[in-house]
Amino acid sequence: MIKVSGGTKVCALIGCPVEHSLSPAMHNAAFQHLGLDYIYVAFNVPPERLGDAVLGIKGLGIYGVNVTMPHKINVIKYLDELDEGARLAGSVNTILNRGEKLVGYTTDGLGALRALRHAGVDPAGRKVVILGAGGASRAICFALANHVRELIILNRTLERAVKLADELRRVFSFVGVRAGLLSENVLEDVLKDTDILINATSVGMKPNINETPVKRELLHGNLTVFDIVYEPLETRLLKEAKSVGARTVDGLWMLVYQGALSFEIWTGAKAPVEVMREAALKRLGEKE
Ligand SMILES: NC(=O)c1ccc[n+]([C@@H]2O[C@H](COP(=O)([O-])OP(=O)(O)OC[C@H]3O[C@@H](n4cnc5c(N)ncnc54)[C@H](OP(=O)(O)O)[C@@H]3O)[C@@H](O)[C@H]2O)c1
């Protein structure tokens, strides 16, 4: 049972919708575990109310905020300062209220990097293929660009992948980045000598759990396959990757680590990652 006092610090999620978010369960479990006098709640904020909601952070003295879809880009114009990572990626998922100033951060990409490292996979010097060129792929690509040897972005809509690759080349002077169409021919060509495959599309997500972005025959045992989809926890892609002997990383690790990094920005305490994952798993189970 969470104890709430007059001095309890409030953290919050703003997004639309937020009802199914795992973040309240994850953060409240972490606060409780460390005996911190904080509480985390979720606010459903429609796009036309975003400015009012951000004003409310200062007005009410809300201590820390997570920002989720559809506000990660639009929230920037209401903030006072941006951390370097958020500025480069053009996206904010975490706000720290410093009293006079609201500072924006992004922990999505670093969360993905931590998830890989947790699984014992260091992307430094590796060849990585990432599927998708939406918001999540963008965050991951920005976090990986400084580490990997080669990054190939494949997307259903080629122009989005080309645009993202151009941006990475410009921002990081990263010459090892290429874009391509997400097709069987291209996958067959690039996956043979790839070390890490990341699915950052929504293919395979509930309710379409029988879909996969890469057919089993193209997977191999030297791959690490990281699927950022976490509903279901074991996607068809991950199941088939396991069956060919590949190492697998599920999307809940990314969610947990992006949350852990936000937690650390707000509290300055080391996040209890295993406690957060357990709470998120329990909440996922309750939803099913
Ligand atoms: N684990 C985590 O912490 C975490 C965090 C963020 C997101 N996610 C998950 O990641 C997924 C993507 O999220 P997002 O925010 O990046 O979404 P988004 O910005 O809407 O991007 C969606 C991406 O998926 C591609 N796509 C969608 N349907 C497709 C299909 N049928 N075939 C091929 N490609 C398809 C899109 O391609 P086009 O450009 O061609 O439309 C685009 O690249 C979602 O499932 C989300 O739940 C997980």
PDBQT file of the ligand as one rigid body, heavy atoms in Angstrom, charges set to zero:
ROOT
HETATM    1  N1  LIG A 301       9.363  -1.487 -25.927  1.00  0.00    +0.000 N 
HETATM    2  C1  LIG A 301       9.195  -0.191 -25.851  1.00  0.00    +0.000 C 
HETATM    3  O1  LIG A 301       9.586   0.465 -24.883  1.00  0.00    +0.000 OA
HETATM    4  C2  LIG A 301       8.528   0.530 -26.995  1.00  0.00    +0.000 A 
HETATM    5  C3  LIG A 301       8.633   1.927 -27.098  1.00  0.00    +0.000 A 
HETATM    6  C4  LIG A 301       8.025   2.558 -28.185  1.00  0.00    +0.000 A 
HETATM    7  C5  LIG A 301       7.307   1.809 -29.105  1.00  0.00    +0.000 A 
HETATM    8  N2  LIG A 301       7.209   0.461 -28.968  1.00  0.00    +0.000 N 
HETATM    9  C6  LIG A 301       6.492  -0.338 -29.980  1.00  0.00    +0.000 C 
HETATM   10  O2  LIG A 301       7.161  -0.164 -31.214  1.00  0.00    +0.000 OA
HETATM   11  C7  LIG A 301       6.240  -0.196 -32.293  1.00  0.00    +0.000 C 
HETATM   12  C8  LIG A 301       6.447   1.043 -33.171  1.00  0.00    +0.000 C 
HETATM   13  O3  LIG A 301       6.144   2.201 -32.418  1.00  0.00    +0.000 OA
HETATM   14  P1  LIG A 301       6.367   3.697 -32.977  1.00  0.00    +0.000 P 
HETATM   15  O4  LIG A 301       6.064   4.602 -31.878  1.00  0.00    +0.000 OA
HETATM   16  O5  LIG A 301       7.652   3.796 -33.704  1.00  0.00    +0.000 OA
HETATM   17  O6  LIG A 301       5.189   3.767 -34.084  1.00  0.00    +0.000 OA
HETATM   18  P2  LIG A 301       5.133   4.653 -35.400  1.00  0.00    +0.000 P 
HETATM   19  O7  LIG A 301       5.894   5.918 -35.235  1.00  0.00    +0.000 OA
HETATM   20  O8  LIG A 301       3.695   4.692 -35.774  1.00  0.00    +0.000 OA
HETATM   21  O9  LIG A 301       5.927   3.763 -36.510  1.00  0.00    +0.000 OA
HETATM   22  C9  LIG A 301       5.416   2.522 -36.925  1.00  0.00    +0.000 C 
HETATM   23  C10 LIG A 301       6.441   1.818 -37.819  1.00  0.00    +0.000 C 
HETATM   24  O10 LIG A 301       5.957   0.510 -38.124  1.00  0.00    +0.000 OA
HETATM   25  C11 LIG A 301       5.872   0.356 -39.555  1.00  0.00    +0.000 C 
HETATM   26  N3  LIG A 301       4.734  -0.495 -39.865  1.00  0.00    +0.000 N 
HETATM   27  C12 LIG A 301       3.483  -0.413 -39.339  1.00  0.00    +0.000 A 
HETATM   28  N4  LIG A 301       2.706  -1.397 -39.858  1.00  0.00    +0.000 NA
HETATM   29  C13 LIG A 301       3.487  -2.091 -40.737  1.00  0.00    +0.000 A 
HETATM   30  C14 LIG A 301       3.277  -3.212 -41.579  1.00  0.00    +0.000 A 
HETATM   31  N5  LIG A 301       2.077  -3.819 -41.650  1.00  0.00    +0.000 N 
HETATM   32  N6  LIG A 301       4.303  -3.673 -42.329  1.00  0.00    +0.000 NA
HETATM   33  C15 LIG A 301       5.519  -3.082 -42.263  1.00  0.00    +0.000 A 
HETATM   34  N7  LIG A 301       5.795  -2.009 -41.489  1.00  0.00    +0.000 NA
HETATM   35  C16 LIG A 301       4.789  -1.520 -40.727  1.00  0.00    +0.000 A 
HETATM   36  C17 LIG A 301       5.708   1.757 -40.068  1.00  0.00    +0.000 C 
HETATM   37  O11 LIG A 301       6.086   1.804 -41.441  1.00  0.00    +0.000 OA
HETATM   38  P3  LIG A 301       5.602   3.022 -42.393  1.00  0.00    +0.000 P 
HETATM   39  O12 LIG A 301       6.568   4.144 -42.171  1.00  0.00    +0.000 OA
HETATM   40  O13 LIG A 301       5.680   2.444 -43.751  1.00  0.00    +0.000 OA
HETATM   41  O14 LIG A 301       4.200   3.368 -41.976  1.00  0.00    +0.000 OA
HETATM   42  C18 LIG A 301       6.680   2.519 -39.159  1.00  0.00    +0.000 C 
HETATM   43  O15 LIG A 301       8.006   2.324 -39.563  1.00  0.00    +0.000 OA
HETATM   44  C19 LIG A 301       4.859  -0.314 -31.647  1.00  0.00    +0.000 C 
HETATM   45  O16 LIG A 301       4.480  -1.662 -31.659  1.00  0.00    +0.000 OA
HETATM   46  C20 LIG A 301       5.076   0.143 -30.211  1.00  0.00    +0.000 C 
HETATM   47  O17 LIG A 301       4.178  -0.475 -29.314  1.00  0.00    +0.000 OA
HETATM   48  C21 LIG A 301       7.815  -0.195 -27.937  1.00  0.00    +0.000 A 
ENDROOT
TORSDOF 0
